Amino acid sequence: MGALELPISDIAAKVQSGELSAKELVKEAISNLEAAAEYDAIISYTKGRALEGAAKIDSKVAAGEKIGSLAGVPFVAKDNFLTLGGKTTAASNMLKDFEAPYQATAIERLEAAGAICVAKANLDAWAHGSSTENSDFFVTKNPHDKTRVPGGSSGGSAAVVALKSVPFAIGTDTGGSIRLPASFCGVVGYKPTYGLVSRSGVVAMASSTDVIGPLARTVDDAALVLDAMAGKDELDSTTIDRDEKGYQPTTTYHLPTTKIGVIREYMSEGLDTGVKQSIEAAIEKFRQAGAQVNEVSLPSLPLALAVYYIVCPAEVSSNLARYDGQRYGHSSAEAKTLEDSYFLSREEGFGAEAKRRIMIGAYVLSSGYYEAYYKKAQTVRTKIINEFKEAFERFDFLVGPIAPNTAFKIGERTDDPLKMYLSDVMTVAANISGNPAISLPVGGADGLPIGLQIIAPQKADRTLLSISKAIEELK
Ligand code: GLN
């Protein structure tokens, strides 16, 4: 087993003790990623900066300095995080030559803890999608079956963790983009409470639901990464205070006192048999471990997808308005006037999905339609938030699948945007409500992984990670 396959805390301890060199780990991570090039998970490498950072850590260790909880641990960032030392593209032609002038807070904090970003992962352009097929550059392949998608939009991030190239990756989850690829690739994907990790320096998609989180091999590893990123940031006014106890799972989490609600709306029709069986088997294990398991209904959940696909494009249309070809990003060479430049730069720079969302968003926000769509969606959003609150008065956690199916074939849903949107039917509700949620690998069907979704009350991130670890240990 290579050093990079150890638990993250062991890697960091060995770097701190001088037993492992950060520089060697960075080299190993890059060669792992290069060896797995056939999966097309990586858009670019940040080799120079990574090696420099590693050398600094090694010399600090030699000087007896204390590094941090992620000392020398290489990682991959989804390419919608602003990073120095290379380009940040959001997998869009609009930003294909963009070099960020500063780094995302999440990246800064990971670096402060000693972690080293070695590469930028592929995604659906602007994080719009569920399969990574909307990338303007190439399609990432699922490590379990190259003819299938890795899920999206953080498909590259999930793939590199599943391939064991790096110990962790970071992604964004606006409607499921960490959890869905985690489920399809068989890794742990964690979406924190809205506001727990700063969005500063992350290419904005839908600002009221965008969250940042880790993809890792184990719950402990994911918790350690979250711990390094979490907490208030003056550059993002929506950030919240971190839990003063941190995010390491309590090792003594007691399942028999836990009340688990199985979400009826997610266990009914439309579930693939394999998914249903795996989720039911996991639930049966909780029962055997003594947890009190009951069904719960959140009657407005079936409306969550419609709400999301109104609110999200509305926010997308406003967030993408800044790409006008003037200050940064693609600027059309054909334009003769300023107006031309706006039109042509956007026409050439945005792909089909971004254009679709800009049009839907502008439509639902326009006078005359605002009341019929946007306002109604916000009303139902409040209803969904309240139904979660009520459910959490009776249950500690809610569970269900992440998606009705396992990873689908490349090309299977690309002709039909609605079919693609349906991939998110079980993930978007936790974004709309801001609740923390995890995808935990619990089994498989036909060689393809399946993720269990656990949703917790807002700010209960530490307990969610604790129960997740207890469940991981039930295996
Ligand atoms: N698949 C969803 C969408 O296309 C979610 C994307 C995301 O979470 N970034 O909007």
Boltz pocket constraint, residues with backbone or C-beta under 6 A from the ligand:
constraints:
  - pocket:
      binder: B
      contacts: [[A, 126], [A, 127], [A, 128], [A, 129], [A, 130], [A, 152], [A, 153], [A, 172], [A, 173], [A, 174], [A, 175], [A, 176], [A, 177], [A, 178], [A, 205], [A, 312], [A, 420], [A, 424]]
      max_distance: 6.0
